[in-house]
């Protein structure tokens, strides 16, 4: 295939993609593609190819913009059934196109008045044969009409060039999101992909529990917290009819290799191909009051501090709520907490996991940024989303010795978008179904519909991730989780 053919096909592909977006609200993508291909094939055999993509787009756009006709075959079918232009008309195409282009550069000369009663005569064009004087070639009337249509279309394209090349106004969609998705929405590739669909997304990051319980969502087109329970509460309170879960992320622990080695000796960490962190064993250490400098053979981190995992503020942030969901399950004997009696029994066991930390951030970005920049001094163990670690690896932010552990058990945080209107709904559908956006989400460490891309990113940056999420537990209902969080909050005083 020649370079020109490749370029032409690429132009047709880009044009088709553009028309799919333009007519997304009125025609299925498959129909748009069929119409565009039919228009493109109608130019098969034409020797001059420079204007074919533009002309094909104009024909397809006219077909797609026309009102439906129930008593006639579709124009797309008509395009495929139209007879090809004769060889003679093909020979005249170049001159017709050139003349049409010239029409945009100079005014047309005045036409002489037609002679009355002149006998009808077949149209002619001058076509000199190689090495011979010019001669007249008769063309079928239909062929000349087809060339005239081509010329007219070209003039329209040239005269309307400003319209077709001007930027389409974007629909602004405002939303409040969990902070761990901020890097995704600010990614220039994501911005460009959304703009291709006519959307400009403006975001306000916040703690996911804060979004669900205390934020005024008036004026926003969507809310995008990091958990299904928070989204469920928003959906109920706003009486939203639908929700979308475009991607998810299991909860994980960011630490350092010396700490992982130390906790391996304490039977908290298991050095399997994907290292795991025994939540039950860790809870025993905390409830017994054991400290770092009391661990046997500890020359790595001999400090007089409780062996705690750094989290966000449970009063505002979803990641802390996910930690509470995990630890309450373990404290409840391997069962999801349900009912007042179970809530009362587990609260004394899980509350010190939070109150013993001191100051905590409102969003998950805070403790993870400290992990990336300060080191293991203040926070040797940090509760995070798996996506944060993979994304940091992809962006070259990890330092040697930083490792990822999977709590056993852990929970899956389902990033759930709740739309409040048509534009928010459109964004939710795009994030959930568009292959490019799903791929970009996987590139930021989220588990999306593009599992292959997620695995590829992790492998490229040497992050050992769990291929299959097996040791997962269910999250308590929204009401139960709120009761537990309120109980912990009261302990802060």
Secondary structure, 3 states (H helix, E strand, C coil): CCHHHHHHHHHHHHHHHHHHHHCCCCCCHHHHHHHHHHHHHCCCCCCCCCCHHHHHHHHHHHHHHCCCCCCCCCHHHHHHHCCCCCHHHHHHHHHHHHHHHHHCCCCCCCCCCCCCCCCCCCCEEECCCCCCCCCEEECCHHHHHHHHHHHHHHHHHHHCHHHHHCCCCCEEEEEEEEHHHHHHHHCHHHHHHHHHCCEEEEEEEECHHHHHHCCCCCCCCEEEECCHHHHHHHHHHHCCCCCEEEEEEEEEEEEEHHHHHHHHHCCCEECCCCCEEEHHHHHHHHHCCCEHHHCCCCCCCCCCCECCCECCCCCCCHHHHHHHHHHHHHHCCCCCCCCHHHHHHHHHHHCHHHHCCCCCCCCHHHHHHHHHHHCCCCCCCEEEEHHHHHHHHHCCCCCCCEEEEEEECECEEEEEEEECCHHHHHHHHHHHHCHHHHHHHHHCCCECCCHHHHHHHHHHCCCCCCCCCCCECCCCCHHHHHHHHHHHHHHCC
